[in-house]
Amino acid sequence: MNLEFQDYPASLRPFARLPKKVGRPQDLVVEWQPKADDRWQLAVSTTDKDGLLTVMAGLLTAYGFDILAGDLLTLEKQPGHLQRKILDRFEVVLPAGADSDLFSRFAEALRSCNGRLSEKGIEGVRDAIIEKAARRFAERTVPGDQLLPVEVVIDNESSANNTILHITSQDTPGFLFAFANALSLLAIQIEGATVRTEAATVRDTFLIRDLRGRKIRDPQSLRELRFACVLIKQFAYLLPHSPNPGQAIRQFREMASRMLENPRQAADLASMGTPETLQVLAEVMGVSRFLWEDFLRMQHENLYPLIRDRKELERRLDASALASLLEDKLAVETNLPDQVQALNDFKDREMFRIDLRHITGLCGDVEFARSLSDLADVVVAAAARLSHAQLEPRFGRPLLDGRDCPWAILAAGKFGGREMGFASDLELLFVYRGSGQTCGGRTVANSSYFEEFVRTFLKTLRARKEGIFEIDLRLRPYGSKGTLASALPALREYYSKDGNAEPFERMAMIKLRPVAGDEKLCAEVLTVRDDFVYSKQPFDYANLTHLRRRMATELAAGGGVHLKYSPGALIDIEFFLQSWQIQFGADHPELRVTNSMRALKRLQQAGLVEAGLADDIRRAYRCFRRAIDALRAVRGHAKDLTLPDSASADFRYLARRLGFADSGALEREISWSRDLSRRLLEW
């Protein structure tokens, strides 16, 4: 296409007068002309600005216009003018049900964005445009998985000043917006363009230059440009798969920016252009900011196979398979520091894989929790072995009566109940059998050794982010004031009838479960637990009520609905089940289980909870857990579990992520669940 855009093309000549009305950067002229039926012509003229095409295409998408054709022209700078001007024409189809105010509302929005572009640049307006356009993507029907055929031809011969880019493919609503939004990452400016849609086939031609106004000739830059065109086209097509299209667009930009900085990473990007891969990308980028940031930050060579290989993602690895795989990884390394690094790399990779499996629907809520718990079991046991290995050269082994002193690690909380989710921490209790000394060159008491053992363990198993597989030791006797590791006699005394344990600890200890160490010692610790938790001593409901009120006041402060601690929240269900386990567990040993839903099933089987109520509790519990997981996946931590306002975009995306038809359906389900949980406890 031998077109220099020095002269006005025929389609733009009726609007040649518009640039004469533009003098200042904030000036913008908009003109609408009817064509036929529901087709209209839109002409726009203003001064040239970085990101202007992104704004115009984004607003056209946001207001529901379907672009059938377009001509984009950048005029050469005129004497006495500091900036070049643009004249763009779009032929569009009106959205169904368009009202008479649509044109004026569009023009007002475009003028406002143009003004902000003049003052603050594209970064001052990009997020708002993405959010507006994303609503339209979210309303589109989810497409099939078949990739679109895309033909990209780069012509550096036909024009003296511009590289000409021809793209032919199936029509994709929003492509011009996604394309303009992403081209800025490649340091490319669009000098002009023609867009034509005929029989659902789009033939787009772009005249482009680098930021210095030169043709693009570098082979690497041309390879990046060619693949970026294909990937952006496919990505825009698959955006309806994303629970949050706006977030996906922003994170797609970040991925392209990071990867195209390195030619080797650009090659990896090229290998990801399959339907399955792009669908995974659209889903994960639209769900979790923190997970996507981890993908970009962590070892790419370990993570790309998870994105590219569907079979790798589909594999369900149980604890035995995970342990075997980890042992193989550790066996490759010859020194302890490298083994510690290998352990944490393995943990992060497998956690990422499990998260991806859940986000992409390959495993449900129960399997997701079990998979994370299996992984935690395996890495905790391995971290314990590596911690002992680091201490033995200094202290030798801890002894008791001339033999190795048994030790144990037990899980509590969600980890103990095998109920882990996004951003779960690891609540642990460290126990050793009793007093003695180590046998090494530097002899220390067992109490000192195991204190150092826990400190070493905390350094060995690293949390990649606060709250995510982070070690929590607050369950131990006396909490933060107690020793890091407890000797069995001291543990037994603390939890005895006349010991110092608080009433609420009966509920906390229900979740205690062995993870690593000596099996006999683990069994003895559980006996101590059972004697304390499931004694005939009446349950202290007054203490429970006091504790619950404090939680609602102190942990759910600040307004809004906190899904864990507000009145009528997840903790009410958990406390109800735990209080009934304690009340009836002495006479019904089958109730002594760590998992909440398993406990509910046992209570129902024992005739203590009637079937209808049990079903209602399951429904409410699942609602809270799924919503909490979804919030943690987006926010990247376990601390903020406050629901977004029901009228907000965040609430709408939460509903979409959870599979509800609309925000109202999610709001009704949460309201029903809160009403149910309020009735379970009288406080």
N, C-alpha and C positions, 0 to 999 in steps of 0.2 A: 504494500500500500504506500505509494509514493506521495505522501502528504506532509507538508511542512508546517501547516497551521499558521503560515504567515498571513495568508488571506482568509477572510471569513468563508467557511463552507456555506453552501446554499441553505442548509437548515438553520444557520445562525443569522443570516442576513436580515430577516425580519426583526431581529432584536439588536441590530448594530448600534442603535441609539442609546441603549441602556448604559454602556460603560461611560458615556459622556456625563451621566448624572452622578458618577462616583468621584469624589474628591478626597475624602478622608478615609482612614482605615476602617472606621466604624460605619461608614456609609454602605448601604446595601439596598439594591433594587430588586424587587420580586414582581414578576408578571405572570399571570395565568391566562391561557387562551384555550377555549374548547376546540376539540378535534372532531370526534364523532362518538355518539353513544356516551359511554362512561370514560372516554379517553380525553385527557387534557395535556396541554403543553405547559411546562413550567420553565421559565427563564430566570436566571439569577446572575447578577453582576455585583462585584465588590472588589476590594483589593486582594491580591494573592496573599494567602497565609498558610503556614504549615498546619496541616490537619483540617483544612476547610472542606475537602472532599469527604473526609470521615464524618464531619458534622452533617453535611447535606445528605449523604447517603444514609447515615444513621437516622436522621429525622424522617426521611422518606419511609424507611423501614418502620420506624416507631409509629407513624401515623397511618400505616397500612397501605401505602401506595405500592403498586407493583410496577417496577421500571421496565418498560418495553424497549426503549431506545434512549440514547443520550449522546450528546456532543459536548465535550469539555475543551475549552480553549483558554490558554494563557497568553495574553497579549504582551508584546514586547514593551519594555519600559519607554514611556514617552518623555520628551524633554520637559523639565520642570517638575516631574513627578518622582517621588522617592521610591514608590513601589509599583510593581506590575499589577495589572488588573486581570480579572478572569471574566469570562462569559460562558456560562454553562446552560445547556438546554436538556430537559428531560421530558420524554413522552411517557405518561404514566396512566395506569388504570385506577380509578377510584375504588376504595374499599367498599365492601357491601354495607349498605345502610348509611353511607356518608351523609352528613348534614350540611346545611348551607354555611355553617361557620368553620368548616374544616380548613378552607383555604386561608382564612384570616388567622386561625390559631396556628397553622403551620408557619405562616409568614412571621407572626409575632415570635414564635419559638426560634426561628432561624435568625431573626434580627438580634434577639437576646444572646444567642450563642456566638454570633459574629462579633458582638460587642465584647464579650468575655474573651474571645480569641484575640482580639486586638489588645486587650489589657494584660491578660495572663498567659496567653499561649494555649496550645492544645491540652497541656496537663491540667489547666484550669477548668476544662469543660469535658474532657474525655469520659470520666466516670459517669457523669450525668447522661451523656449520649449513649454509652453502653447500656446503662440501666433502662433507658427508654426503649432502645432497640431490642433488648433482651426479652422484654415482655411479649413482643411479637414472636420471637423465636419460641418462647415457652408455649404459645397458643397453637403452634403448628403441629400437625399430626406427625408422630414419630415415624421416620422413614424406615424402609427395609435396610438390610445390611449390605446390599449390593453397592459396590463403589461406582461412582460416576466415571464414565470415560472422559478423560480430559486431554486435549491436544494443546501443547504449548510450542509456539514457534517464535524464536528470537531472531530478529532481522537487524543486522548492523550495517547493511549495505545501501538500503533504499533512501536513507535520510543522511544528510550531511551533519546534522547536529544532534539527532536523537536516536536512541535505541528503540526499535519498534517491537512491541510485545503483542502477539496474537494469541488469544485463548478461546478455544472452542469447546463447549461442553453443554450438558443439560442445564436448563434454567434452575438456579438455586436462589430463592428469595433471600435477600440480605448479603449476597456475595460481594457486591460492590462495596458495601460498608465494611465487611470483614477484610476484604482485600486492601482497601485504602488504609484501614486501621493497622494492618500488619506491614505494609510496605515501608512505613517509616522506620521499622526496625532494621531494614536493609540499607538505610541511608539513601533512599531513592525518592526523587520527586517526580510527580506526574506533570508533564507539560501540556498534554492534551489527551483526549480519548474519544472513541466512538463505541457505543454500546448498542447492540442490536439483538432482539429476541424474535425468532421466527419459528413457529411450530415447536415450541418448547426447547429450541436449541439457541444457545447464546453464542454470539460471536463478538468478542470484545477486543478492541485494539487500543493499546496504551502507548503513548509517546513518553519516554522516560529518560531521565538523566541522573547522574550522581549529584551530591550536594554542591559540587563545584561547577555544575552546569555542563558536564562533559558526558559523552557517550559512555556506556558501560562495556568495557572490553576485557577486563580481567577474567580469566577462565573460571577461577574459584567463585567470583561474584556472580557470574552467569549461571554456574551450577546451582548456587544457593537460590538464585532468582527462579530458575526453572522449577526446582522442587517446592519452593515456597508457594508458587502459583498452584500446584497440584494439591499440596497439603491444605492450603487455606480453602480451596474449593470443597474438598471432601469434609473438612472440619465444619464449615458452615452448613453443609448438608446434614451432618449428624448432630448439630447442636440441640435439636429437640430431645435427644437422649439425655441431655444434661439436666439435673434437677435445678441448677441455677445457671442459665446460659450466660448472664452477664459476668459472673465470676469466672466461668469457663473461658470467655473471650479474654478477660484480663490475664488469666494464668497462661493461656495459649501464647499471648504476646511475650510473657516472661520466659516461657520455655524456648520459643524461637530466638529470643534475644540472647539467652545464656548459651544455647547450643551453637548458634551461628558465630559466636565469638571464637570457636575452636573448629577448624576444618574437620578434625576427626569426629567431633560430636555432630557436625552437619551430616557426615556419612551415616552415623547412627540414626539421625532423624529421617534420612531417606529410606532406611530399611524398615521404618515403622508405618509405611503407607498401605496398610491392609484394612479391610472393613472392621475386623475384630479389634485391631490395635487402636484405630481411631475411635471406635465406640468406647473402649476402655478409657482413652484419654478424655473424651467428652464427659464421661460419667465422673471420673475421679477429679477432674479439674472443676467440675460444677458442684462438688460435694465438700471437699476438704481443703482449706487453705494450708493448714499445717502439714497435711500428708503430702501435698504437692510440693511444698517447700522442701520437705525431706527428700523427695524424689530428686529435686534439682541439686540438693546439697550433698547427698550421700553418693557412694561409689556407683557411677553410672554403669560400669561394666557388670556389676552384680544385679542391677535393677532393670536394665533394658530387656533382658530375656523375659522378665515377668510381664512387661508391657507387650512385647512382640509375640510371645508364645502362649497361645490360649491353653494348650495342653499342660504347660507348666503351671498356669494359673488354676487349672481345674483340679490339680492333684490335691487330695486330702491326706495330709501327713499326720498320723497319730503320734503319741508320745514316744513310742518305740522307734518309729521311723525318724523322728526328729533327733532323738538321742544318737542313733547310728550315724546320721548325716553330720551331726556336730562332732562326733568323735573322729570322723574322717577329716574334717576341717582342722581339728586340733592336732591330729597326728602329723600333718604336713609341716607344722611349725616346730622349730628345734629349741626355742627358748621361751621362757614364761611371758615376757612382755608381748611377744608376737602371738602367743596363745590367748592372752587376755584380749588383744585387739581382734583376733579371729572370733572369739566368743561374742564380742559386742557387735561385730559386723554381721555374724550369723543371726543374732537376736534381732537386729534392726531390719535385715533383709526379710526374715521370716515374718516378722510383725507386719511389715509393709505388704507382703504377699497375702497374709490373712486378712488384713484390712481391705485390700483390693478385691479379694474373693467376696467379702461381704458387700462392699459398695456396688459391685457388678452383679449381685444377685446369685452368685454361685454357691453361697452357703447362707442359711437362715440364721435367725437370732440365736437359737440354742447351739447350733454347731459353731457359730462364731465365738460364743463365750467359751465353749469347750476347747476350741483350737487355741485361743489365746492362753487359756489355763494350762493346756498341755505344753505349750512353748515355755511358759513361765516355770513350770515344774522342771523342765529339762535344763534351762539356763541357770536356775537357782542351784540345782545339784552340781552342775559343771563349775559354777563360780565358787561354790564351797570347796571343791577339790583343788581348784587353782589357788584359792586363798591359803589352804593348808600347805600347798607346795611352796608358796612364797614365804611362809613363816618357818618351815622346818629347818632351813639352813641356819636360821638365827637362834631358834629355841629348841629344836628337836620336836619330839611328839609329846603331847600331854599324857601323863600316866595316872592311873588310879589302881592302887594295890598291885603295882608291878606290871599292869597291862595297859594297853591303850585306853584312854578315857573315852567312853561313848559320848557322842554329841548328836543333836537333832535340830532340824529346822522345820517349823510348822507354819502353815499359812493360815491367815484369818481374813475376815472381810470378804469382799467379792472374790478374791483369789482363793480363799479357803472354801467358799461355796461353789467354785467353778462357774462363777457368774460374771466374769470379766467382760469389759467392753472397751470402746474407744477411750483412750487416755486414762485407763485404770492404773492405780499404783499397786504395789506388792506389800501387803501387810504381813510381817514375819515375826515369829517368836523364836529366839535362839536359846537352846537349853543344853547343858552338859550334866553328867551324872553327879560329880562331886569333887571335893578337894583333893589336891595332889600337886605334883610338880612335873615340869617337862624334863626330858632326858638329854637335852642338847648341851652344847658348850656353855651357853648362857641360860642357866636354870631360872625359871620363873614359876610362880604359882599358877595352877590351872585357871584361877579366876582372872589373872592378868593375861594369860595366853588367850583365853576366849574373848576377853575385851578387845585385844588386838586383832583377833580373828574376825570379829564383826566389823571393826574399822577397815580392815583389809578387804573384806567382802564388799563393803560400801564403795570402795574405790575400784574394785574389780568389775562389778556389774554396774555399768554406767547408764544413767537415764539420758536419752538423747534430747529430752526436753522435760521441763518441770512437770511432774505429775504423770508422766508416761513411763510405766515400769519403774517408777521411783520407789525406793525402799521406805516403808513406813514402819517404825518400831514402837509406836505409841501404845500398843497393846500390852507390852511387857509389864510385870509388876512395878507399881509406883510410877508408871508412865515415863515421862522424860527425866524424872528424878532418880529412876532406878538404874541398875547396871544394864549394859547392853545385852549381856548373856546371863541367863539365870541358872544357878545350880538347882538340881532337882529337889533337894531338901528345902531350899528357900522357896521354891515354887509351890511345893506342897504346903508349907506353912502359910504362905500368903493366901492361898485359896482354901484354907481349912475353915471350919465353922467359926473359929475365933480369930481368923486372920484379918488382914487389912483390906481385902478386896472390896470394892464398892458394889452396891446392888446392881448397877447397870452393867457391870462386867459379866454377869451371868448371861446376858443376851449376846454380848460381844464374843464370848468364848464358845458359843454354839457353833460358830463357823470354823473352829480350829481343825486343821487337817494336816497330817504328816506330808512332808515334801522330800526331805533328804535326811541322811544320817542313819543311826542305829535303829532298827525296827523295834527292838525290845524297849528301848528308851522311849520311842514314840508312843508305844502302847501304854507305857507307864504314865506319860504325860496326859494321854487321853483319859486314863483312869482318874487322875487328879481332876481333870476337867469335868468328867461325869459326876464325880462325887460333889463337886461344887455347883454345877449347873442344875443337875437333875436330882437334887436332894429333896427330901420331904418338906423342906422349909418353904413356907408360903411365898409366893411371888409378891414383890413390893410394887403394887400398882401406883401407890402415891409417888414413889420415886420416879416411875416411868412417866407419870403425868407431869411432874416437875421438870424432868429432862426434856420432854417433848415441847413444853412451853418455852423453855430457854432456847431450844433449837429454832423454833418459829420466830422468836424475838431477835436472836443474835445472828443466826446463820441465814435467815431469809429477809433481812432488813433491806430497805432501799426501795420498796415498792415492787410491783409486778408479781408474777406467779413463779415461785421457785419450785421446780419439779420434784425436788427431793425434800425440802424442809418447810415449805408453806403449809398452812392447814389444809389437809386433804391432799397429800402428796405420797411419793413412793415410800418414805420412811414409816408412814402410818401402816401400810400393808406389811412391811418387814417387821415392825414392832408387834403388830397383832400376831403374826405367825410365830415369832420368837417367844412371845409371852405364853402362847398356848402350848408350844413345845415344852417350855419350862414347867408350866402348870400340870401337864399330863405326862411328861417324859419319864417320871419316876416309875409309873405303873405301865407305861407303854414304851418299852425300849426301842421299838421300831420308829418312833418319832425323832430319835437322836441322829438326825442327818443334817448336813451343812448347807444343802441347796434349798432355797426358798420354795420353789415350785414342787420339789420332791417332798418337802415337809407338808405342803398343802395337800398333796395327793395322799400322804400317809394319814393326815388328820381326817380327810374325807373317808378313807377306807376304814378308819377306826370309828366312824360314826360321830365324830366330834364337830365336824363342819358339814352342813348339808350340801347336797350336790349343786343346787341352784346358786347358793352363795359362793361355793368354790369356783364355779364357772365365771361368776362376776368378778371375783378376785383375780382370776387368771387374765381376764380381759383388761382390767384396770392396770395390773402389774405390767402386762405387755405394752400397753399404751405408754406408761411412764418410762419403761426401760428403752423402748424404741426412740421416743422423743429425746431422752437424755443422750443416748448414743449419737443421734443425729446432731444435736447441739454441740457435743464434744468433738465430733468429726469436723464440724465447720470451725469451731473456735480453737481447737487444738489443746484444750486443757479441761480439767475436771471441776474448776472452781466456779465458773459462771454458768449456772443451770437455770437462769431466769428466762422465761419465755419472752420472745419479742412481742411487741404490741400486735394484736390480732389484725390491725389494719395495715401493718407494715409489709414491705416487700420481703423482709426476712421471714416473716411468718408465712407468707405465701410460698416461699421457696422451701420452708420446712414442711409444709403440707405436701408439696410436690415430691420432695425427697421421701416422705413416708407413704406415698401412694394414695393420698386422699384426693377426691375429685376437686376440692377447692378449700379455701381457708375456713369457710364455715363448717365444713365436715370435720376438720381437725379440731376446731374450737369446741364443737359439740361433744366430740369424743373425750377430749380432756376434761370438759365440764362434768360429763357423766362419771368419769373415772375419779375425779376429785370428790364428787358427792358420795360415791361408794366408799372411798377410803376414809372420809370424815366419819362415816357411820361405824367404822370398825373399832375405833378407840374413843372412849369418853374422856376428853381432856379439855 
